[in-house]
Amino acid sequence: MEVGTARSFFSLLAIIPMTSYFNAIILGIVEGLTEFLPVSSTGHLIITGHLLNFTGPKAETFDIVIQLGAILAVVILYWPRFMGLVRPTASPFSGVKGLYLLFLTSLPASLAGLLAHDLIKAYLFTPITVAFALATGAVAIFLVEKLPIKKSITTLDEITPWLALGIGFWQCLALWPGFSRSASTIMGGMFLGLHRKVAAEYSFVAAVPIMVAATSYDMFKNWQLFRPDDIPVIALGFIFSFISAAIAVKTFIALLGKLTLRPFACYRLALVPFILWAFW
């Protein structure tokens, strides 16, 4: 299907108002499938939103709110890990120490995001900026995969405070929509010596506090954009985000036992010409 035809198709679907269930399902699936893969869920939601003619403050907040479904999927899949943070176990990654590590990882991006929140939403939530972020992130993935770094950290229990903070600084790259929070934290972990699969698992767990903080902050600032009749639509997006995220996380972890991150970098690069052609 040519890009012009694709845009016409999505524009036709967009005749149904954004408060429709159909668009909520589409955006929920896109969010869940891409949130924890190194391809940028925010970037994909921005592109999908433009194809559906759903843009603006309400669209951006809707995209952020349905992330809670993806967050819940990770919490359930890694339930023993999260329970260990509340009820300490013999594992070093539990209790106060585990919470401290997640705090350190969340701190840099949380502070930077708080300071730059309005600027990011004003200038970086466009398909063109997403395209450049996808390309930049793809190049970074190729570079990190090529570097001869010994991956000596093979379990979450071996992560130290300095490693957690270092991954947190890498996570700041995800403030550029399209770069990908998952990509930035996985690459950061690999660069600092974590095995690829362990870096991915830590990326999933570390996503929860910063995503909850970002979602809560955005909802607090923009709750007045929504009406009571939007609640069922948001709920539907939440449900499909949860289901598709659970599938994506399980599949991604299984693939990392056999593949590198290079196929995801190739996908990102392949997507860039389509975006530029459709939206330049």
C-alpha positions as CSV (number, residue, x, y, z in Angstrom):
1,M,0.0,0.0,0.0
2,E,1.5,3.4,-1.0
3,V,1.9,6.0,1.7
4,G,-0.7,8.3,0.2
5,T,-3.2,5.5,0.1
6,A,-2.3,4.6,3.7
7,R,-2.9,8.1,4.9
8,S,-6.2,8.2,3.1
9,F,-7.2,5.0,4.7
10,F,-6.4,6.2,8.2
11,S,-8.0,9.6,7.5
12,L,-11.2,7.7,6.5
13,L,-11.1,5.8,9.7
14,A,-10.6,9.1,11.6
15,I,-14.1,10.2,10.5
16,I,-15.1,8.3,13.6
17,P,-14.2,10.8,16.5
18,M,-11.2,10.0,18.7
19,T,-13.6,9.2,21.5
20,S,-14.5,6.1,19.5
21,Y,-13.6,2.6,20.7
22,F,-11.9,1.7,17.5
23,N,-9.2,4.3,17.8
24,A,-8.7,3.5,21.4
25,I,-8.1,-0.2,20.5
26,I,-5.6,0.8,17.8
27,L,-3.6,3.1,20.0
28,G,-3.7,0.6,22.9
29,I,-2.3,-2.1,20.7
30,V,0.4,0.2,19.4
31,E,1.4,1.3,22.9
32,G,1.5,-2.2,24.3
33,L,3.5,-3.7,21.5
34,T,6.1,-1.0,21.4
35,E,6.5,0.2,25.0
36,F,9.1,-2.2,26.1
37,L,10.8,-2.9,22.7
38,P,13.7,-0.7,21.6
39,V,11.6,1.0,18.9
40,S,9.9,3.9,20.9
41,S,6.3,3.6,21.9
42,T,5.9,7.4,22.0
43,G,7.2,7.7,18.5
44,H,4.8,5.1,17.2
45,L,1.9,6.7,19.0
46,I,2.7,10.1,17.6
47,I,2.9,8.7,14.0
48,T,-0.3,6.7,14.5
49,G,-2.1,9.7,16.0
50,H,-1.2,11.8,13.0
51,L,-2.4,9.1,10.6
52,L,-5.7,9.0,12.6
53,N,-5.8,12.9,12.7
54,F,-5.7,12.8,16.5
55,T,-3.2,15.3,17.7
56,G,-2.9,18.0,20.3
57,P,-2.8,18.1,24.1
58,K,-5.7,15.7,24.6
59,A,-4.1,13.1,22.3
60,E,-0.7,13.4,24.0
61,T,-2.2,12.9,27.4
62,F,-4.3,10.0,26.2
63,D,-1.2,8.3,24.9
64,I,0.5,8.8,28.2
65,V,-2.4,7.6,30.3
66,I,-2.8,4.3,28.4
67,Q,0.8,3.5,29.3
68,L,-0.5,2.4,32.7
69,G,-1.8,-0.7,31.0
70,A,1.6,-1.6,29.8
71,I,3.1,-0.8,33.2
72,L,0.6,-3.2,34.9
73,A,1.6,-6.0,32.5
74,V,5.2,-5.7,33.6
75,V,4.2,-5.6,37.3
76,I,2.3,-8.8,36.9
77,L,4.9,-10.6,34.8
78,Y,7.6,-9.6,37.3
79,W,5.4,-9.9,40.3
80,P,8.0,-11.7,42.5
81,R,10.6,-9.0,41.9
82,F,8.1,-6.2,42.8
83,M,6.9,-8.1,45.9
84,G,10.5,-8.5,46.9
85,L,10.8,-4.7,47.0
86,V,8.0,-4.6,49.6
87,R,8.8,-7.8,51.4
88,P,12.6,-8.1,51.5
89,T,14.1,-11.5,50.5
90,A,17.6,-12.9,50.5
91,S,18.1,-11.3,47.1
92,P,20.3,-8.1,47.0
93,F,17.8,-6.6,44.6
94,S,15.0,-6.4,47.1
95,G,13.7,-4.3,50.0
96,V,15.3,-0.9,50.6
97,K,18.3,-1.6,48.4
98,G,16.2,-2.5,45.5
99,L,14.0,0.6,45.9
100,Y,17.2,2.7,46.2
101,L,18.5,1.3,42.9
102,L,15.3,2.0,41.1
103,F,15.3,5.5,42.6
104,L,18.8,6.2,41.3
105,T,17.8,5.0,37.8
106,S,14.7,7.1,37.8
107,L,16.2,10.3,39.2
108,P,18.1,11.8,36.2
109,A,15.3,11.5,33.7
110,S,12.7,12.5,36.2
111,L,14.5,15.8,37.0
112,A,15.3,16.5,33.4
113,G,11.7,15.6,32.3
114,L,10.2,17.9,35.0
115,L,12.3,20.8,33.9
116,A,11.8,20.3,30.2
117,H,8.3,18.8,30.1
118,D,6.6,21.8,28.4
119,L,9.4,22.3,25.9
120,I,9.4,18.6,24.9
121,K,5.7,18.5,24.3
122,A,5.8,21.9,22.4
123,Y,8.6,21.1,20.1
124,L,9.4,17.4,19.9
125,F,6.0,15.7,19.5
126,T,6.1,15.7,15.7
127,P,6.6,12.9,13.2
128,I,9.7,14.6,11.8
129,T,11.5,14.9,15.1
130,V,10.5,11.3,15.8
131,A,12.0,10.2,12.5
132,F,15.4,11.7,13.4
133,A,15.2,10.2,16.9
134,L,14.5,6.7,15.4
135,A,17.5,7.1,13.1
136,T,19.8,8.4,15.9
137,G,18.8,5.6,18.2
138,A,19.3,3.0,15.5
139,V,22.9,4.2,15.0
140,A,23.5,4.1,18.7
141,I,22.2,0.5,18.9
142,F,24.7,-0.6,16.2
143,L,27.5,1.1,18.0
144,V,26.8,-0.4,21.4
145,E,26.4,-3.8,19.9
146,K,29.7,-3.5,18.1
147,L,31.7,-2.3,21.1
148,P,33.9,-5.0,22.7
149,I,32.5,-4.6,26.2
150,K,32.7,-7.6,28.5
151,K,29.1,-8.4,29.8
152,S,30.0,-9.5,33.3
153,I,26.7,-8.7,35.0
154,T,24.4,-11.7,34.5
155,T,21.7,-11.2,37.1
156,L,19.7,-8.2,38.5
157,D,21.2,-9.0,42.0
158,E,24.7,-7.9,40.7
159,I,23.5,-4.3,39.9
160,T,25.3,-1.7,42.0
161,P,24.2,1.9,42.9
162,W,26.7,3.3,40.4
163,L,25.4,1.0,37.6
164,A,21.8,2.0,38.4
165,L,22.7,5.7,38.3
166,G,24.6,5.3,35.1
167,I,21.6,3.6,33.4
168,G,19.5,6.5,34.7
169,F,21.7,9.0,32.8
170,W,21.3,6.9,29.7
171,Q,17.6,7.0,30.2
172,C,17.6,10.8,29.7
173,L,18.0,10.1,26.0
174,A,14.4,8.8,26.0
175,L,13.1,12.3,26.7
176,W,13.5,12.8,22.9
177,P,10.3,11.2,21.6
178,G,11.3,8.5,19.2
179,F,14.6,7.6,20.8
180,S,12.9,4.9,23.1
181,R,13.2,4.6,26.8
182,S,13.7,0.9,26.4
183,A,16.5,1.3,23.9
184,S,18.3,3.9,26.0
185,T,18.2,1.9,29.2
186,I,19.1,-1.4,27.5
187,M,22.0,0.2,25.7
188,G,23.1,1.9,28.9
189,G,23.1,-1.4,30.7
190,M,25.0,-3.1,28.0
191,F,27.5,-0.3,27.8
192,L,28.1,-0.6,31.6
193,G,28.6,-4.3,31.5
194,L,25.2,-5.9,31.8
195,H,24.3,-9.0,29.7
196,R,21.8,-8.0,27.0
197,K,18.9,-10.1,28.6
198,V,19.6,-8.7,32.1
199,A,19.7,-5.2,30.7
200,A,16.3,-5.7,29.2
201,E,14.8,-7.2,32.4
202,Y,16.2,-4.3,34.4
203,S,14.8,-1.9,31.8
204,F,11.3,-3.4,32.3
205,V,11.5,-3.2,36.1
206,A,13.0,0.3,36.1
207,A,10.3,1.6,33.7
208,V,7.6,1.3,36.3
209,P,8.5,4.1,38.7
210,I,9.4,6.7,36.1
211,M,6.4,5.8,33.9
212,V,4.1,6.0,36.9
213,A,5.6,9.4,37.8
214,A,5.4,10.8,34.3
215,T,1.8,9.5,33.8
216,S,0.7,10.9,37.2
217,Y,2.3,14.3,36.5
218,D,0.7,14.6,33.0
219,M,-2.7,13.5,34.3
220,F,-2.5,16.0,37.1
221,K,-1.7,18.8,34.7
222,N,-4.3,17.8,32.0
223,W,-7.2,16.1,33.8
224,Q,-9.5,18.9,32.7
225,L,-9.1,17.9,29.1
226,F,-11.3,14.8,29.6
227,R,-15.0,14.3,30.2
228,P,-16.7,11.5,32.1
229,D,-17.7,9.9,28.7
230,D,-14.0,9.6,27.9
231,I,-13.5,7.1,30.7
232,P,-14.8,3.9,28.8
233,V,-12.5,4.8,25.9
234,I,-9.5,5.3,28.1
235,A,-10.3,2.0,29.8
236,L,-10.4,0.2,26.5
237,G,-7.0,1.6,25.5
238,F,-5.7,0.6,28.9
239,I,-6.9,-3.0,28.4
240,F,-5.5,-3.5,24.9
241,S,-2.2,-1.8,26.0
242,F,-2.0,-4.4,28.9
243,I,-2.7,-7.4,26.7
244,S,-0.3,-6.5,23.9
245,A,2.4,-5.4,26.3
246,A,2.3,-8.8,28.1
247,I,2.7,-10.6,24.7
248,A,5.5,-8.2,23.6
249,V,7.6,-8.6,26.8
250,K,7.4,-12.4,26.8
251,T,8.3,-12.6,23.1
252,F,11.1,-10.0,23.4
253,I,12.8,-11.8,26.3
254,A,12.6,-15.1,24.4
255,L,14.1,-13.5,21.3
256,L,17.0,-11.9,23.2
257,G,18.3,-15.4,24.0
258,K,18.9,-15.8,20.2
259,L,19.2,-12.3,18.7
260,T,21.0,-9.0,19.2
261,L,19.3,-5.6,19.1
262,R,20.4,-5.1,15.5
263,P,17.1,-6.3,13.9
264,F,15.3,-3.6,15.9
265,A,17.8,-1.0,14.7
266,C,17.1,-2.1,11.1
267,Y,13.4,-1.7,11.7
268,R,13.9,1.8,13.0
269,L,15.9,2.8,10.0
270,A,13.4,1.2,7.6
271,L,10.6,3.3,9.3
272,V,12.4,6.6,8.8
273,P,11.9,7.0,5.0
274,F,8.2,6.2,5.4
275,I,7.7,8.9,8.0
276,L,9.6,11.5,6.1
277,W,7.7,10.6,2.9
278,A,4.4,10.8,4.7
279,F,4.9,13.9,6.9
280,W,7.7,16.1,5.6
